[in-house]
Amino acid sequence: MNVGDANQIATRRQELLLRAAVAKGPAALAAWQAWSRAVDIETDLDHGSFRLLPLLYVNLQQMGVVDPLMGRLKGIYRQAWSKNQTLFHDLAIVVERLQAAGIKTMLLKGAPLSLLYYKNNGARPMADIDLLVPHAQARPAYDLLVAAGWTPTPTLNEGLLNYDHSLHFTNASGRELDLHWCLFHGCCHGDETDFWATAAPVRMAGVATLAPGPTEMLFHTVVHGMAWNPEPPIRWVADAMTLIQSPDAAIDWTRLIQLAERHRVGLRLKNGLAYLGAAFPAAVPPAVMDALNHLPVRYLEKMEYRFLMTPQDVRKRRSYGTFCYHLAVYRRLTSHGRRRVVGGFAGYLKWVMHTGSAAGLFCRLLHRGIRVTTSGLLNRRDGKTLV
């Protein structure tokens, strides 16, 4: 990945904010000064950048920065701390109930990062908690959550269990929870055993549960972050750098590469780490990048990556790219003969396109092909070029 490709991840202003929030010493101070001169935090701050302000405050405070903006940043930090405390307390009750029912639980993403590596409950704002359970226990976990008053979107069915990885829940108080039974979309059921085998203990609001090991957490952070998002997806950069710089996170780089190869996401990991190395020199050992550069990258993996890094409105006009993305997901679900999916790829496409029959699938595919072709012809007639 060339540094020029970084505009898909962060703008110049966002990179300055990331350095000010994550780097140390003169590099962080120089970035802070440049960023604060260029940005008015009251009027022209995107939401992704706003979510970095609590971490920025913590970093500047640790360096003894005195600035008129510190009072405003302190208020934003305190608000994040208060919200996280309440979130941890409420969701710890859910974790405790699941475990009392014999269901294993593991925190993913923001919560374990905050508790184990940020070591500050206000530095990393969160809107929800991501919770992983073993695939075989997804249905009992779902039933328990529904019985406890949580509303799923959508409801759980065999298609979701077979082809997807998580389900979103809300409760009457507005709390949000993502229940995972796989690590990410297209992850082969059973591959999460990589995470359970190296899990580390963590306590949330006094309740004991598990967190991914640091290497697995870095892997999940980068792979999950390398996708287009309507909200600038820069949070993962701060998370990854916090892990890499933490004295409590001994990253096993060899295992990290093995995970990427096993899950067929080497391109996502390589480009994510390349960005970190370009934005934060010495963040990634050169030998690691060299090994990732030599990993074989299959055609479908390239097409999947291109699809994931494309805005959603553009994806709709790229039928071939969409097809390749879903074929890549399906191939990962059935990779190495670990799992056979009922109905094959056609069964998977029926689920994706919300149709229950082969005839319905054919009609949907035909309709979509006609619609995309017609749209392309109209755009060409108007002198436009489709990407």
Beta strands, then each sheet from edge to edge (+ up, - down):
strand 1: 106-108
strand 2: 129-132
strand 3: 151-153
strand 4: 166-170
strand 5: 176-180
strand 6: 200-204
strand 7: 207-211
sheet 1: 1+ 2- 5- 4+ 3-
sheet 2: 6+ 7-
end
